[in-house]
């Protein structure tokens, strides 16, 4: 995932010093100060003078770094290059003169630690040494800040994408539930009109399905056994409409108790088999469902009879249900981890779903 510099510098997180906790900034500067005192103290064998010199230099380092990070650098990425370089040149010049004057006035000795020679005058070598030292500190601190902000920006975008995907999944699931309830209520209406003794059983099964849809499908994963149970409830509800005219076979092989799956991925394929297959070929109609699970993959195959019509079979079968399930599979598993194939052979239609399992 790439993050543009303009996005980074326009983000409020970047433009606030508090994007890094104040206590963390204090710890950093104290640690850096101690390191610098020790480094130059060892080099010159004079810790007292190194401490004094760094007490003069570090406030200048800190001011330059914060000016660069929060004022100068954003101007560069806003296309104000001339203003950026002008401010840098001016600030380095002021810092150099201030540091030189403070060092000579307060210490009245050689210009340790940035310059090894003994002098109380401004020379070309001293200018180069001092300016390069400031540039080094500014670059070092700015890199740390940029890495932290880049990481936070990336995390923000990932969290935003996650929220969007979760909302999309909720929307896709919401499309499924009313569709099921609408069809089932139609079945219930037909049975009550006929005063069928099957109506109470249908109400119980519908109640179980409603409980599943409303309270259990919001979970990230569901056991395959639970998904199968409610597929069987759905099959029972649909079969009430066909009496003995429709033959439904459901074969399951593999470990269903421990296998986890995203909720409501399999039911739409079964629903399509009833809606577009059995419903249009009631005589000698059948639906065969095969579910096979192994350690790495779920293979779900639904085959149903159907009568040819003037409408292409793909136009009939490829409705909201399959478009929905494909979208959800892409979001939950990734395109490379599933395949969904639909095809017809003579007077039968086959939908086969394969999903690679995540081995945590």
Secondary structure as the mmCIF struct_conf table of DSSP 4:
data_model
#
loop_
_struct_conf.conf_type_id
_struct_conf.id
_struct_conf.beg_label_comp_id
_struct_conf.beg_label_asym_id
_struct_conf.beg_label_seq_id
_struct_conf.end_label_comp_id
_struct_conf.end_label_asym_id
_struct_conf.end_label_seq_id
HELX_RH_AL_P HELX_RH_AL_P1 UNK A 5 UNK A 10
BEND BEND1 UNK A 11 UNK A 11
TURN_TY1_P TURN_TY1_P1 UNK A 12 UNK A 15
HELX_RH_3T_P HELX_RH_3T_P1 UNK A 17 UNK A 19
BEND BEND2 UNK A 20 UNK A 20
HELX_RH_AL_P HELX_RH_AL_P2 UNK A 22 UNK A 44
TURN_TY1_P TURN_TY1_P2 UNK A 45 UNK A 45
HELX_RH_AL_P HELX_RH_AL_P3 UNK A 47 UNK A 67
HELX_RH_PI_P HELX_RH_PI_P1 UNK A 68 UNK A 72
HELX_RH_AL_P HELX_RH_AL_P4 UNK A 73 UNK A 77
TURN_TY1_P TURN_TY1_P3 UNK A 78 UNK A 79
HELX_RH_AL_P HELX_RH_AL_P5 UNK A 81 UNK A 107
BEND BEND3 UNK A 109 UNK A 109
TURN_TY1_P TURN_TY1_P4 UNK A 112 UNK A 114
BEND BEND4 UNK A 117 UNK A 117
BEND BEND5 UNK A 120 UNK A 121
HELX_RH_AL_P HELX_RH_AL_P6 UNK A 124 UNK A 193
TURN_TY1_P TURN_TY1_P5 UNK A 194 UNK A 195
TURN_TY1_P TURN_TY1_P6 UNK A 197 UNK A 198
HELX_RH_AL_P HELX_RH_AL_P7 UNK A 199 UNK A 211
HELX_RH_PI_P HELX_RH_PI_P2 UNK A 212 UNK A 216
TURN_TY1_P TURN_TY1_P7 UNK A 217 UNK A 218
BEND BEND6 UNK A 219 UNK A 220
STRN STRN1 UNK A 222 UNK A 223
HELX_RH_AL_P HELX_RH_AL_P8 UNK A 224 UNK A 239
TURN_TY1_P TURN_TY1_P8 UNK A 240 UNK A 244
BEND BEND7 UNK A 245 UNK A 245
STRN STRN2 UNK A 246 UNK A 253
BEND BEND8 UNK A 254 UNK A 254
BEND BEND9 UNK A 257 UNK A 258
STRN STRN3 UNK A 260 UNK A 261
TURN_TY1_P TURN_TY1_P9 UNK A 263 UNK A 264
BEND BEND10 UNK A 265 UNK A 266
HELX_RH_AL_P HELX_RH_AL_P9 UNK A 267 UNK A 272
HELX_RH_PI_P HELX_RH_PI_P3 UNK A 273 UNK A 277
HELX_RH_3T_P HELX_RH_3T_P2 UNK A 278 UNK A 280
TURN_TY1_P TURN_TY1_P10 UNK A 283 UNK A 284
STRN STRN4 UNK A 285 UNK A 293
BEND BEND11 UNK A 295 UNK A 296
STRN STRN5 UNK A 297 UNK A 305
BEND BEND12 UNK A 310 UNK A 311
HELX_RH_AL_P HELX_RH_AL_P10 UNK A 313 UNK A 317
BEND BEND13 UNK A 318 UNK A 319
HELX_RH_AL_P HELX_RH_AL_P11 UNK A 320 UNK A 333
HELX_RH_3T_P HELX_RH_3T_P3 UNK A 335 UNK A 337
STRN STRN6 UNK A 338 UNK A 345
TURN_TY1_P TURN_TY1_P11 UNK A 346 UNK A 347
STRN STRN7 UNK A 348 UNK A 356
HELX_LH_PP_P HELX_LH_PP_P1 UNK A 357 UNK A 358
#
